[in-house]
Amino acid sequence: PAENASGRVKHDEKMTVYLTSEELLAIEQARLELKTITGRKVDRGRLVRAAIAGALADLAENGAESELATRLAES
């Protein structure tokens, strides 16, 4: 993705994900906590992309022992 003068990154693809009210509330609470921790405004898109990147890195490194594989095996 290309970065423009504002520091924002242009994304070429879009994906729709449906969440429960509880999941959306948890994301919003995490966004506010991250704003407090980092001192920077964190939007939901950046939060979700960072969480996905972390989950995929964990999967690549730990495979079946990753948190993602473990959670999906439980559901």
DRENBABA-436477 format. One record per residue (C-alpha): residue number from 1; residue in one letter; chain; x negated, z negated, y negated. Coordinates in steps of 0.02 Angstrom, whole numbers, padded with zeros to 5 digits. Layout:
BEGIN
<marmar->NUM	zamar->a	drenvo->A	east->X	up->Z	north->Y>
...
This chain:
BEGIN
<marmar->1	zamar->p	drenvo->A	east->00000	up->00000	north->00000>
<marmar->2	zamar->a	drenvo->A	east->-00060	up->00044	north->-00174>
<marmar->3	zamar->e	drenvo->A	east->-00078	up->-00089	north->-00309>
<marmar->4	zamar->n	drenvo->A	east->-00020	up->-00053	north->-00487>
<marmar->5	zamar->a	drenvo->A	east->-00079	up->-00127	north->-00653>
<marmar->6	zamar->s	drenvo->A	east->00035	up->-00279	north->-00635>
<marmar->7	zamar->g	drenvo->A	east->-00047	up->-00327	north->-00470>
<marmar->8	zamar->r	drenvo->A	east->00112	up->-00286	north->-00374>
<marmar->9	zamar->v	drenvo->A	east->00097	up->-00185	north->-00217>
<marmar->10	zamar->k	drenvo->A	east->00207	up->-00034	north->-00184>
<marmar->11	zamar->h	drenvo->A	east->00280	up->-00032	north->-00009>
<marmar->12	zamar->d	drenvo->A	east->00336	up->00130	north->00069>
<marmar->13	zamar->e	drenvo->A	east->00446	up->00064	north->00208>
<marmar->14	zamar->k	drenvo->A	east->00598	up->-00049	north->00214>
<marmar->15	zamar->m	drenvo->A	east->00672	up->-00154	north->00352>
<marmar->16	zamar->t	drenvo->A	east->00834	up->-00254	north->00347>
<marmar->17	zamar->v	drenvo->A	east->00837	up->-00421	north->00436>
<marmar->18	zamar->y	drenvo->A	east->00990	up->-00531	north->00456>
<marmar->19	zamar->l	drenvo->A	east->00964	up->-00719	north->00442>
<marmar->20	zamar->t	drenvo->A	east->01070	up->-00872	north->00464>
<marmar->21	zamar->s	drenvo->A	east->01110	up->-00976	north->00311>
<marmar->22	zamar->e	drenvo->A	east->00989	up->-01108	north->00377>
<marmar->23	zamar->e	drenvo->A	east->00847	up->-00983	north->00398>
<marmar->24	zamar->l	drenvo->A	east->00873	up->-00914	north->00222>
<marmar->25	zamar->l	drenvo->A	east->00877	up->-01091	north->00151>
<marmar->26	zamar->a	drenvo->A	east->00714	up->-01132	north->00244>
<marmar->27	zamar->i	drenvo->A	east->00632	up->-00977	north->00169>
<marmar->28	zamar->e	drenvo->A	east->00690	up->-01027	north->-00005>
<marmar->29	zamar->q	drenvo->A	east->00624	up->-01205	north->00019>
<marmar->30	zamar->a	drenvo->A	east->00458	up->-01135	north->00081>
<marmar->31	zamar->r	drenvo->A	east->00450	up->-01019	north->-00070>
<marmar->32	zamar->l	drenvo->A	east->00473	up->-01166	north->-00188>
<marmar->33	zamar->e	drenvo->A	east->00346	up->-01272	north->-00093>
<marmar->34	zamar->l	drenvo->A	east->00219	up->-01130	north->-00100>
<marmar->35	zamar->k	drenvo->A	east->00250	up->-01113	north->-00287>
<marmar->36	zamar->t	drenvo->A	east->00208	up->-01298	north->-00305>
<marmar->37	zamar->i	drenvo->A	east->00055	up->-01286	north->-00191>
<marmar->38	zamar->t	drenvo->A	east->-00018	up->-01126	north->-00264>
<marmar->39	zamar->g	drenvo->A	east->00041	up->-01139	north->-00443>
<marmar->40	zamar->r	drenvo->A	east->00096	up->-00957	north->-00428>
<marmar->41	zamar->k	drenvo->A	east->00266	up->-00877	north->-00418>
<marmar->42	zamar->v	drenvo->A	east->00298	up->-00826	north->-00238>
<marmar->43	zamar->d	drenvo->A	east->00438	up->-00705	north->-00201>
<marmar->44	zamar->r	drenvo->A	east->00527	up->-00699	north->-00034>
<marmar->45	zamar->g	drenvo->A	east->00456	up->-00528	north->00009>
<marmar->46	zamar->r	drenvo->A	east->00276	up->-00587	north->-00011>
<marmar->47	zamar->l	drenvo->A	east->00315	up->-00745	north->00087>
<marmar->48	zamar->v	drenvo->A	east->00392	up->-00647	north->00231>
<marmar->49	zamar->r	drenvo->A	east->00251	up->-00517	north->00233>
<marmar->50	zamar->a	drenvo->A	east->00120	up->-00656	north->00237>
<marmar->51	zamar->a	drenvo->A	east->00213	up->-00746	north->00378>
<marmar->52	zamar->i	drenvo->A	east->00224	up->-00585	north->00478>
<marmar->53	zamar->a	drenvo->A	east->00040	up->-00548	north->00451>
<marmar->54	zamar->g	drenvo->A	east->-00004	up->-00724	north->00511>
<marmar->55	zamar->a	drenvo->A	east->00107	up->-00709	north->00665>
<marmar->56	zamar->l	drenvo->A	east->00035	up->-00539	north->00710>
<marmar->57	zamar->a	drenvo->A	east->-00144	up->-00600	north->00687>
<marmar->58	zamar->d	drenvo->A	east->-00106	up->-00750	north->00800>
<marmar->59	zamar->l	drenvo->A	east->-00031	up->-00632	north->00929>
<marmar->60	zamar->a	drenvo->A	east->-00183	up->-00517	north->00922>
<marmar->61	zamar->e	drenvo->A	east->-00301	up->-00665	north->00943>
<marmar->62	zamar->n	drenvo->A	east->-00204	up->-00771	north->01068>
<marmar->63	zamar->g	drenvo->A	east->-00087	up->-00650	north->01159>
<marmar->64	zamar->a	drenvo->A	east->00031	up->-00741	north->01277>
<marmar->65	zamar->e	drenvo->A	east->-00029	up->-00908	north->01207>
<marmar->66	zamar->s	drenvo->A	east->00018	up->-00862	north->01028>
<marmar->67	zamar->e	drenvo->A	east->00156	up->-00954	north->00939>
<marmar->68	zamar->l	drenvo->A	east->00256	up->-00792	north->00926>
<marmar->69	zamar->a	drenvo->A	east->00248	up->-00757	north->01114>
<marmar->70	zamar->t	drenvo->A	east->00289	up->-00939	north->01152>
<marmar->71	zamar->r	drenvo->A	east->00440	up->-00941	north->01035>
<marmar->72	zamar->l	drenvo->A	east->00507	up->-00776	north->01102>
<marmar->73	zamar->a	drenvo->A	east->00485	up->-00833	north->01282>
<marmar->74	zamar->e	drenvo->A	east->00593	up->-00987	north->01242>
<marmar->75	zamar->s	drenvo->A	east->00737	up->-00889	north->01166>
